[in-house]
Amino acid sequence: MHELSIASAILDTLEQELAKRPGARFTKVGLRIGELSGIDPDCLEFGFSALVKDSQWDPLELEIERVPRVQRCPKCGHEWRVENYNTNCPACGELGTETLSGEELNIAFVEVEE
């Protein structure tokens, strides 16, 4: 379950940020997770909760934004959300399309009480 190590890495990153803000307390962290990232958001939430409970981070909340896979056709410029793993352009049939979103795994925001 690599989601637990990802949750731990998020807390390590927050620890580094907290060192720059003496007296601050983080109340919520927001993540953007793409559907192609290979991350199971439910498992990540579970692992995050387990690490935070009864720790210095309790009651830090985790908010996850799930980012859909979006492709763009270099031939006609059409952009669409991919369904059923079909990346062929639905407008012109082009096979070689490019991924615009869906691979993300980012900390989007942190709410801070100072």
Secondary structure as a PSIPRED ss2 file (coil, helix, strand):
# PSIPRED VFORMAT (PSIPRED V4.0)

   1 M C   1.000  0.000  0.000
   2 H H   0.000  1.000  0.000
   3 E H   0.000  1.000  0.000
   4 L H   0.000  1.000  0.000
   5 S H   0.000  1.000  0.000
   6 I H   0.000  1.000  0.000
   7 A H   0.000  1.000  0.000
   8 S H   0.000  1.000  0.000
   9 A H   0.000  1.000  0.000
  10 I H   0.000  1.000  0.000
  11 L H   0.000  1.000  0.000
  12 D H   0.000  1.000  0.000
  13 T H   0.000  1.000  0.000
  14 L H   0.000  1.000  0.000
  15 E H   0.000  1.000  0.000
  16 Q H   0.000  1.000  0.000
  17 E H   0.000  1.000  0.000
  18 L H   0.000  1.000  0.000
  19 A H   0.000  1.000  0.000
  20 K C   1.000  0.000  0.000
  21 R C   1.000  0.000  0.000
  22 P C   1.000  0.000  0.000
  23 G C   1.000  0.000  0.000
  24 A C   1.000  0.000  0.000
  25 R E   0.000  0.000  1.000
  26 F E   0.000  0.000  1.000
  27 T E   0.000  0.000  1.000
  28 K E   0.000  0.000  1.000
  29 V E   0.000  0.000  1.000
  30 G E   0.000  0.000  1.000
  31 L E   0.000  0.000  1.000
  32 R E   0.000  0.000  1.000
  33 I E   0.000  0.000  1.000
  34 G E   0.000  0.000  1.000
  35 E C   1.000  0.000  0.000
  36 L C   1.000  0.000  0.000
  37 S C   1.000  0.000  0.000
  38 G C   1.000  0.000  0.000
  39 I C   1.000  0.000  0.000
  40 D C   1.000  0.000  0.000
  41 P H   0.000  1.000  0.000
  42 D H   0.000  1.000  0.000
  43 C H   0.000  1.000  0.000
  44 L H   0.000  1.000  0.000
  45 E H   0.000  1.000  0.000
  46 F H   0.000  1.000  0.000
  47 G H   0.000  1.000  0.000
  48 F H   0.000  1.000  0.000
  49 S H   0.000  1.000  0.000
  50 A H   0.000  1.000  0.000
  51 L H   0.000  1.000  0.000
  52 V H   0.000  1.000  0.000
  53 K C   1.000  0.000  0.000
  54 D C   1.000  0.000  0.000
  55 S C   1.000  0.000  0.000
  56 Q C   1.000  0.000  0.000
  57 W C   1.000  0.000  0.000
  58 D C   1.000  0.000  0.000
  59 P C   1.000  0.000  0.000
  60 L C   1.000  0.000  0.000
  61 E E   0.000  0.000  1.000
  62 L E   0.000  0.000  1.000
  63 E E   0.000  0.000  1.000
  64 I E   0.000  0.000  1.000
  65 E E   0.000  0.000  1.000
  66 R E   0.000  0.000  1.000
  67 V E   0.000  0.000  1.000
  68 P C   1.000  0.000  0.000
  69 R C   1.000  0.000  0.000
  70 V E   0.000  0.000  1.000
  71 Q E   0.000  0.000  1.000
  72 R E   0.000  0.000  1.000
  73 C C   1.000  0.000  0.000
  74 P C   1.000  0.000  0.000
  75 K C   1.000  0.000  0.000
  76 C C   1.000  0.000  0.000
  77 G C   1.000  0.000  0.000
  78 H C   1.000  0.000  0.000
  79 E E   0.000  0.000  1.000
  80 W E   0.000  0.000  1.000
  81 R E   0.000  0.000  1.000
  82 V C   1.000  0.000  0.000
  83 E C   1.000  0.000  0.000
  84 N C   1.000  0.000  0.000
  85 Y C   1.000  0.000  0.000
  86 N C   1.000  0.000  0.000
  87 T C   1.000  0.000  0.000
  88 N C   1.000  0.000  0.000
  89 C C   1.000  0.000  0.000
  90 P C   1.000  0.000  0.000
  91 A C   1.000  0.000  0.000
  92 C C   1.000  0.000  0.000
  93 G C   1.000  0.000  0.000
  94 E C   1.000  0.000  0.000
  95 L C   1.000  0.000  0.000
  96 G C   1.000  0.000  0.000
  97 T C   1.000  0.000  0.000
  98 E E   0.000  0.000  1.000
  99 T E   0.000  0.000  1.000
 100 L E   0.000  0.000  1.000
 101 S E   0.000  0.000  1.000
 102 G C   1.000  0.000  0.000
 103 E C   1.000  0.000  0.000
 104 E C   1.000  0.000  0.000
 105 L E   0.000  0.000  1.000
 106 N E   0.000  0.000  1.000
 107 I E   0.000  0.000  1.000
 108 A E   0.000  0.000  1.000
 109 F E   0.000  0.000  1.000
 110 V E   0.000  0.000  1.000
 111 E E   0.000  0.000  1.000
 112 V E   0.000  0.000  1.000
 113 E E   0.000  0.000  1.000
 114 E C   1.000  0.000  0.000
